[in-house]
Amino acid sequence: MIDCYGKEGQVPSNLETVACQLGIGKNMAKALKAWARTAMLLHHDGRISDMAKRIFLTMDPYLERGETVALLHWLITSNFRNFSAAAWVFNYLHVDIFSLQNAISGFKDFLCSNNAFYADGTLRGDMEPVLRMHLVPPESHADDHDDRFFSQLRMLTATRIEGHSAYKRTWHHERPHVSDKILLYSLLGTLASRGTASSALSDLYITPAAQASPGSIFGFSKDGFFAAVERLDKSGCKELSLSTMPGEDAMVTAKSGFDSLCTSSDTKAIDAHIFGRVLE
């Protein structure tokens, strides 16, 4: 879709036009546009975002890099303006083992508390693909058409609860696909979304508030997340500094001009710095 309409910079509003030009069904065209908006690759008026142009027209047009998978995962799960089942699972679902019905019920309760009401069948249709896409496939799985796009990140594994199928969140010390660039981007983006230049590292790991948490979204163990941020700081990172706090915590602070970008929530300037400006 981005390749087809990249030069025009706009995806047609007519679904039949999109379906015919891309050679897909009308329902697939609708789903494609919906997920593109959720991933912040498409504005609601159909304009292709600068981030989409960076990814698909410059950085990784054939989706060959694990770093891009991690970036897309971040864009979807940190998007609270277009809230999805993925955002709920990786920001609000803090239990490690859960069933599909647990996830649906929790998501439904959350939506109802925000005066949004949907049928269980609709929520199941939202939740099932999110969990399936992040599920690590069995070693024997050799289906070339498998749709578990985010399984490379190894966020969920299959398990059993009282004899029934369930999911288990994985927490790892290392996350190879989450490069220093993606980690830096998630940290700056989180600070900017909160309109602040600094935050306790523990609050960037997991928070119960309606705010994205890089540690939770990427499934780092707590020690792993702290170690990754410390490694970023020691690598000569000019955008962030890390200072110790009483106890077992630390303070992350934007610097070198990024403090003002974060406090003013200037995410466009942050995007341009991390990934480069879009050539018109």
C-alpha positions as CSV (number, residue, x, y, z in Angstrom):
1,M,0.0,0.0,0.0
2,I,2.8,2.4,0.9
3,D,4.7,1.5,-2.2
4,C,1.7,1.9,-4.4
5,Y,0.5,5.3,-3.1
6,G,3.8,6.6,-1.8
7,K,4.4,9.1,-4.5
8,E,0.9,10.6,-4.2
9,G,1.2,10.5,-0.4
10,Q,-2.4,9.6,0.0
11,V,-4.4,6.4,0.1
12,P,-7.8,6.6,-1.6
13,S,-10.8,6.7,0.7
14,N,-12.8,4.4,-1.5
15,L,-12.2,0.8,-0.4
16,E,-13.1,-0.7,-3.8
17,T,-10.5,1.5,-5.4
18,V,-7.8,0.3,-3.0
19,A,-8.9,-3.3,-3.3
20,C,-8.7,-3.3,-7.1
21,Q,-5.4,-1.4,-7.3
22,L,-3.7,-3.7,-4.7
23,G,-5.4,-6.9,-5.9
24,I,-7.0,-7.8,-2.6
25,G,-10.5,-8.2,-1.2
26,K,-12.5,-5.3,0.1
27,N,-12.5,-6.6,3.6
28,M,-8.7,-7.0,3.4
29,A,-8.4,-3.4,2.2
30,K,-10.4,-2.2,5.1
31,A,-8.3,-4.2,7.6
32,L,-5.1,-3.0,5.9
33,K,-6.0,0.7,6.3
34,A,-7.2,0.1,9.9
35,W,-3.9,-1.5,11.0
36,A,-1.9,1.1,9.1
37,R,-3.7,3.8,11.1
38,T,-3.1,1.8,14.3
39,A,0.6,1.5,13.5
40,M,0.7,5.3,12.8
41,L,1.7,4.7,9.2
42,L,-1.5,6.3,7.9
43,H,-3.3,9.4,9.1
44,H,-7.1,9.2,9.5
45,D,-7.6,11.3,6.4
46,G,-5.6,8.8,4.4
47,R,-2.3,10.7,4.2
48,I,0.7,8.5,4.4
49,S,2.8,9.4,7.5
50,D,6.4,10.4,7.4
51,M,7.2,7.3,9.5
52,A,5.7,5.1,6.8
53,K,7.8,6.8,4.2
54,R,10.9,6.3,6.3
55,I,10.3,2.6,6.8
56,F,9.0,1.5,3.5
57,L,10.5,3.9,1.0
58,T,14.0,4.3,2.6
59,M,14.9,2.2,5.6
60,D,13.5,-1.3,5.0
61,P,11.2,-1.5,1.9
62,Y,11.0,-5.3,2.0
63,L,10.6,-5.8,5.8
64,E,13.8,-7.8,6.1
65,R,15.2,-6.4,9.4
66,G,14.2,-7.5,12.9
67,E,14.7,-3.9,14.1
68,T,11.8,-2.9,11.9
69,V,9.6,-5.5,13.4
70,A,10.4,-4.1,16.9
71,L,9.7,-0.6,15.6
72,L,6.3,-1.6,14.2
73,H,5.5,-3.4,17.5
74,W,6.3,-0.2,19.4
75,L,4.3,2.0,17.1
76,I,1.2,-0.2,17.5
77,T,1.4,-0.8,21.2
78,S,2.3,2.7,22.2
79,N,-0.5,4.3,20.2
80,F,-3.2,5.3,22.7
81,R,-5.0,7.6,20.3
82,N,-6.1,4.6,18.2
83,F,-6.3,2.1,21.1
84,S,-6.1,-1.5,20.0
85,A,-6.1,-4.9,21.7
86,A,-2.3,-5.0,21.2
87,A,-1.9,-1.7,23.2
88,W,-4.1,-3.2,26.0
89,V,-2.2,-6.6,26.2
90,F,1.3,-5.0,26.4
91,N,0.5,-2.1,28.6
92,Y,-2.3,-3.2,30.9
93,L,-2.2,-7.0,31.1
94,H,0.5,-7.5,33.8
95,V,-0.3,-11.1,34.6
96,D,2.2,-13.6,33.1
97,I,-0.2,-16.4,32.3
98,F,-3.7,-15.9,30.9
99,S,-6.3,-17.5,28.6
100,L,-7.9,-16.0,25.6
101,Q,-11.1,-15.4,27.5
102,N,-9.2,-13.7,30.3
103,A,-7.7,-11.3,27.8
104,I,-11.1,-10.6,26.2
105,S,-12.9,-10.1,29.5
106,G,-10.2,-7.7,30.8
107,F,-10.2,-5.8,27.5
108,K,-14.0,-5.6,27.6
109,D,-14.0,-4.3,31.2
110,F,-11.3,-1.7,30.3
111,L,-13.4,-0.5,27.3
112,C,-16.6,-0.4,29.3
113,S,-14.9,1.8,32.0
114,N,-14.2,4.2,29.1
115,N,-17.8,4.1,27.9
116,A,-16.9,2.0,24.8
117,F,-19.1,-1.1,24.5
118,Y,-18.5,-4.0,22.1
119,A,-19.9,-7.5,21.7
120,D,-17.7,-10.4,22.9
121,G,-17.4,-11.7,19.3
122,T,-16.1,-8.4,18.1
123,L,-13.5,-8.3,20.8
124,R,-12.5,-11.9,20.1
125,G,-11.9,-10.9,16.5
126,D,-9.6,-8.2,17.7
127,M,-7.8,-10.2,20.4
128,E,-7.1,-13.5,18.6
129,P,-4.9,-12.2,15.8
130,V,-2.9,-10.0,18.3
131,L,-2.1,-13.0,20.4
132,R,-1.5,-15.3,17.5
133,M,0.9,-12.9,15.8
134,H,3.1,-12.6,18.9
135,L,3.0,-16.3,19.7
136,V,6.3,-18.2,19.2
137,P,5.5,-21.0,16.7
138,P,6.4,-24.6,17.7
139,E,9.9,-25.8,16.5
140,S,8.1,-28.3,14.2
141,H,6.1,-25.5,12.5
142,A,7.1,-25.1,8.9
143,D,4.2,-23.3,7.3
144,D,5.5,-20.7,4.8
145,H,2.2,-18.9,5.1
146,D,2.2,-18.5,8.8
147,D,0.8,-15.1,9.9
148,R,2.8,-14.8,13.2
149,F,4.6,-11.7,12.1
150,F,5.7,-10.5,15.5
151,S,6.7,-14.0,16.7
152,Q,10.3,-13.0,15.9
153,L,10.1,-10.9,19.1
154,R,9.3,-14.0,21.1
155,M,6.8,-12.1,23.3
156,L,4.3,-15.0,24.0
157,T,4.5,-18.8,24.3
158,A,1.8,-21.4,24.5
159,T,1.1,-23.0,27.8
160,R,-1.8,-24.7,29.7
161,I,-4.1,-23.5,32.5
162,E,-6.1,-26.4,34.2
163,G,-5.9,-28.4,31.0
164,H,-6.9,-25.5,28.7
165,S,-4.8,-23.6,26.1
166,A,-3.3,-20.4,27.4
167,Y,-0.6,-17.8,26.8
168,K,2.5,-16.9,28.8
169,R,4.2,-13.6,28.6
170,T,8.0,-13.9,28.2
171,W,10.4,-11.7,30.0
172,H,14.0,-11.8,28.7
173,H,17.2,-10.1,29.8
174,E,18.2,-9.6,26.1
175,R,16.0,-8.5,23.2
176,P,18.2,-8.7,20.1
177,H,15.6,-7.0,17.8
178,V,15.4,-4.0,20.1
179,S,18.5,-2.1,19.0
180,D,20.0,0.9,20.7
181,K,18.2,3.1,18.2
182,I,14.8,1.6,18.9
183,L,15.4,1.7,22.6
184,L,16.4,5.3,22.4
185,Y,13.4,6.1,20.3
186,S,11.0,4.4,22.7
187,L,12.5,6.3,25.7
188,L,12.4,9.7,24.0
189,G,8.9,9.0,22.7
190,T,7.6,8.0,26.1
191,L,9.0,11.1,27.7
192,A,7.5,13.2,24.9
193,S,4.1,11.6,25.3
194,R,4.2,12.5,29.0
195,G,5.4,16.1,28.3
196,T,8.4,15.7,30.6
197,A,12.2,15.6,30.1
198,S,12.9,13.1,32.9
199,S,11.5,10.0,34.5
200,A,12.4,7.3,37.0
201,L,13.6,4.3,35.2
202,S,11.2,2.1,37.1
203,D,8.3,4.1,35.7
204,L,9.5,3.5,32.2
205,Y,9.6,-0.2,32.9
206,I,6.0,-0.9,34.0
207,T,3.4,1.6,35.0
208,P,-0.3,1.0,35.9
209,A,-1.2,4.4,34.3
210,A,-2.5,4.9,30.8
211,Q,1.0,5.5,29.4
212,A,3.3,3.4,27.3
213,S,6.1,1.6,29.1
214,P,9.1,0.5,27.0
215,G,10.1,-2.2,29.4
216,S,6.7,-3.8,29.4
217,I,6.0,-3.4,25.7
218,F,9.3,-5.1,24.7
219,G,9.1,-7.7,27.5
220,F,12.4,-7.0,29.1
221,S,13.1,-8.4,32.5
222,K,13.6,-5.6,35.0
223,D,17.4,-6.3,35.3
224,G,17.5,-6.5,31.5
225,F,15.8,-3.2,30.9
226,F,18.0,-1.4,33.4
227,A,21.1,-3.0,31.9
228,A,20.0,-2.0,28.3
229,V,19.4,1.6,29.3
230,E,22.7,1.7,31.2
231,R,24.5,0.3,28.1
232,L,22.9,2.9,26.0
233,D,24.1,5.6,28.4
234,K,27.6,4.3,28.5
235,S,27.8,4.1,24.7
236,G,28.1,7.9,24.5
237,C,24.5,8.6,23.9
238,K,24.1,12.4,23.5
239,E,20.3,12.4,23.8
240,L,19.9,10.9,27.3
241,S,21.7,10.8,30.6
242,L,21.3,8.3,33.5
243,S,21.8,9.2,37.1
244,T,21.4,7.1,40.2
245,M,18.6,7.5,42.8
246,P,18.2,6.3,46.3
247,G,17.4,2.6,46.4
248,E,17.5,0.5,43.3
249,D,16.2,3.0,40.8
250,A,17.7,5.6,38.4
251,M,16.6,8.8,36.6
252,V,16.6,9.1,32.9
253,T,16.8,12.7,31.6
254,A,16.7,14.0,28.0
255,K,19.6,16.4,27.2
256,S,21.3,18.3,24.3
257,G,18.1,20.0,23.2
258,F,15.9,17.0,23.5
259,D,14.7,18.1,26.9
260,S,12.8,20.9,25.2
261,L,11.5,18.5,22.5
262,C,10.2,16.2,25.1
263,T,8.6,18.8,27.3
264,S,6.9,20.3,24.2
265,S,5.9,16.8,23.0
266,D,7.6,17.5,19.6
267,T,7.5,13.9,18.4
268,K,8.1,14.9,14.7
269,A,11.4,16.5,15.6
270,I,12.4,13.4,17.6
271,D,11.4,11.1,14.6
272,A,13.5,13.2,12.3
273,H,16.5,13.0,14.5
274,I,16.4,9.3,15.1
275,F,15.4,8.1,11.6
276,G,16.3,11.1,9.3
277,R,14.2,13.6,7.5
278,V,11.8,12.6,4.8
279,L,12.8,13.6,1.3
280,E,9.9,15.2,-0.5
